[in-house]
Amino acid sequence: MKPLGKIASEISPSATLAVDNLAKSMTAQGIDVAGFGAGEPDFNTPDNIKLAAIEAVINNETHYTPAAGTMRLRTAVCRRLKEDIGADYEPSQIIISSGAKHCLYLAMSALLDPGDEVLLPGPYWVSYYEQIRMCHGVPVVVGSTQEEGWRVSPEKLEAAITDKTKCLILNNPCNPTGMMYTRPELEKIADICVRHDLYVISDEIYSCLVYGDAEFCSMVSLGEEIKKRTLLVNGVSKAYAMTGWRIGYIAANAEVAKVISRYMSHSIGNASNIAQAAAAEALEGPQDSVAAMKSMFAARREYILKRIAAIEGLNCHEPEGAFYVFINVTGVLGKKCGGKVLATSADFCEELLKKGLVAVVSGESFGAPGYVRWSYAASMEKIKKGLDRLEEFLATLE
Ligand SMILES: Cc1ncc(COP(=O)(O)O)c(C=O)c1O
C-alpha cells in the first residue's frame, strides 16, 4: 500500500492523554494509581448547566445550528468578554467549536500557509507544537527558564522573528508552568507583534483560574491595534468543569471569523447544539460555582506548594494561575531506583508510576526536560495521598 500522508504519520500522540490513559488502564486492572496527569477539573458540571442541556433536548434543540454557533451562545460569549475583560465584540466575530483545542486548530488553519513560522514560547502545551505542524507551519520554540519565572523575554522573542514569521501563540496563564504575564510584560509583547505585523493566537482558557494578588490581563484589552490581530481562544471546559461537553470559542476580527466559519461549515459543521445550550447557561447564568471551584483550587495549590518546598531535591516556580505545578526534579536525577538510573525526567515519571503508583507528565513533552507537571485538579485527599507516595518513592532512591 502507498504510505500514509507524511505530515499525519509524523504527528505524535498527546503525552498528557497517554499518561492519563495508562493510569486509567492500571486503575481498571485494580491497581490503585493516584493520577495527576490530566488537565481536567475533578468537579462535576454545575446543576444549572446540566438542567439547561436536558431542557434543550426536551425543546428539540437537536438540529444543526449555524456553523459559527447559535446566536444565543455567541451573544453570551460577547457579554462575558465585555464583563470579564472589557472587550467589545459582535456575535459575527465569534466562532463556537468543539472545545478550545479545536478552536486553536481552526485558528492555525486560518492563518498558516506551508512554511509559515509560528513563535511558540516554551515550555509549551503539547498540542500547540503538533497543531502547527498539522497546519503545515513551522514551530519556532523560544524557550524560557525557571530562573526567568518561565517568562519569555521580549528580546528573545524579537530575535526569533524572520520574514517568514506569521504569528505568536501565547498561553496566558500557561500550561504547564502556571506562569502568568503581567500587563506591562504583555504590553511589550503586543508592541513587538504590532511592529512586526504578526498575528497572535491568545489561549486564555485558564483566565478564570488566577490566584493570590495576580490579576489576569487579556491580550485584546491592550488596544485596538493588537486586538484586531489577535485570535482570542477560550471556552467552558476549565472554568465550568465542562471538559466533556466540548465547547470552546474564538473571538477575532470579522474577516478572520468569516474564514474560520467557512472551515467549520466544511469540517465538523457545527458544535453540538445541546452542548451549546449548556454553555450558554454557563456563561449567562450565576457565576458563583466558578468562584467556589477556584477557591478549592487555591487551597490545593497552597498545600502542594508547601509540601514540595519541604521535599529535599525538588522545587518549583510559584504558579500564578491554571492548576499545575511544574516541579524541578533535576536534584534527584542520576539516582538509582531498584538498580535503574533515573537519567531523565521521563525515567523519573516512568518509575514513579510503576513503583510509586503516581502518574504525572514528564517535562520532555512540554519542551522542558528535568521537570514534571503535576495537576492539582484532583481532590485534596488524592493530592495528599500522591504527595505521601512521592515522598516514599524518593526515600527508596539510592
Ligand atoms: C492550554 C490549553 N489550551 C486548550 C486546552 C483545551 O481545552 P478544551 O478542553 O476546551 O479543548 C487545554 C486543555 O488541557 C489547555 O491546557
The ligand as a MOL file (V3000), in Angstrom:
LIG
                    3D

  0  0  0     0  0            999 V3000
M  V30 BEGIN CTAB
M  V30 COUNTS 16 16 0 0 0
M  V30 BEGIN ATOM
M  V30 1 C -3.5930 25.4720 27.3440 0
M  V30 2 C -4.7850 24.7000 26.9240 0
M  V30 3 N -5.5000 25.1290 25.8610 0
M  V30 4 C -6.5730 24.4550 25.4320 0
M  V30 5 C -6.9910 23.3090 26.0670 0
M  V30 6 C -8.1690 22.5510 25.5090 0
M  V30 7 O -9.3610 22.8540 26.1340 0
M  V30 8 P -10.7050 22.1330 25.6270 0
M  V30 9 O -10.9710 21.0180 26.5870 0
M  V30 10 O -11.7560 23.1960 25.6890 0
M  V30 11 O -10.4860 21.6460 24.2580 0
M  V30 12 C -6.2950 22.8350 27.1800 0
M  V30 13 C -6.7030 21.5740 27.8300 0
M  V30 14 O -5.9690 20.9130 28.5100 0
M  V30 15 C -5.1630 23.5560 27.6160 0
M  V30 16 O -4.4660 23.1580 28.6880 0
M  V30 END ATOM
M  V30 BEGIN BOND
M  V30 1 1 1 2
M  V30 2 1 2 3
M  V30 3 2 2 15
M  V30 4 2 3 4
M  V30 5 1 4 5
M  V30 6 1 5 6
M  V30 7 2 5 12
M  V30 8 1 6 7
M  V30 9 1 7 8
M  V30 10 2 8 9
M  V30 11 1 8 10
M  V30 12 1 8 11
M  V30 13 1 12 13
M  V30 14 1 12 15
M  V30 15 2 13 14
M  V30 16 1 15 16
M  V30 END BOND
M  V30 END CTAB
M  END
